[in-house]
Amino acid sequence: MRFEVHDEDAASAPRLRRVGGSEEGGRGLHLVALLSSGWGTTRTEHGKVVWFELRTSGPHQDDNADK
């Protein structure tokens, strides 16, 4: 499954960076990289699209559908 976030700011691309233990920001992309099967950035005429993909194991079945 692919997820996309559209951003009008084409000047900056997301990048993994080293963060200190007391910093409050900078970890989001590390989580995306760890949990996803891939991620990247695509430039568009209106800015950029940041995307990530998650592997799926098959059709989604809601365990609580009958409740």
N, C-alpha and C positions, 0 to 999 in steps of 0.2 A: 504494500500500500504506500502511495506517495503522498506526502504533505508538502504544501507550498505556502510561503509567506511572501507577499508582494510588497516591495519597498521602493519608494520614489527616490531614495538616496543611492544613486549609482556610484558615487565617489568612493565609498568605502565598502570593502568586502569583508565578511566575517572571517576570522582566523583564530585558530587555537593559540592561546598564549599562556604563559606561565603566570600563575597568580600566587600571591602570598597567603599564608594561613589566616591572616586577619582581614583580608580584603573581602568586601561584601559582594562584589560582582566578578564576572569573568569566567564563571564555571558552566554556564548554560550550554555552550557549544561542546564542552567536554562530555556532558551528559548525553547530548545528541549523538556524538561520535561513539560513545560506549554502547548506547541502546539501539542504534540504527544499523541497518546493513549498508548504508552509504548516505552521504550528504554532499551538497555542493551549492554553487551559485551560478545563475545564468543571467547575463545582462540582457535587458530588453530595451525597447525604444523609450519606455517610461520609467526606467530605473533598473531594478534587479529583482530576481526571484531567488530566495533562499529555500532550498528543498532538502528533505530527508526521506528515506525509505525504510519501512519496517517489513520484515518478512512475516508472512501469514502462513498458518499451517493448514488452511482450508476454509471452507465456508464457516461463517460465524454462527454459532448456535447459542442462543440465550438460555442459560440454565434455569432462569426464573420465568420462562415464557408461560408455563402452565400454572403459575402461582398468582 
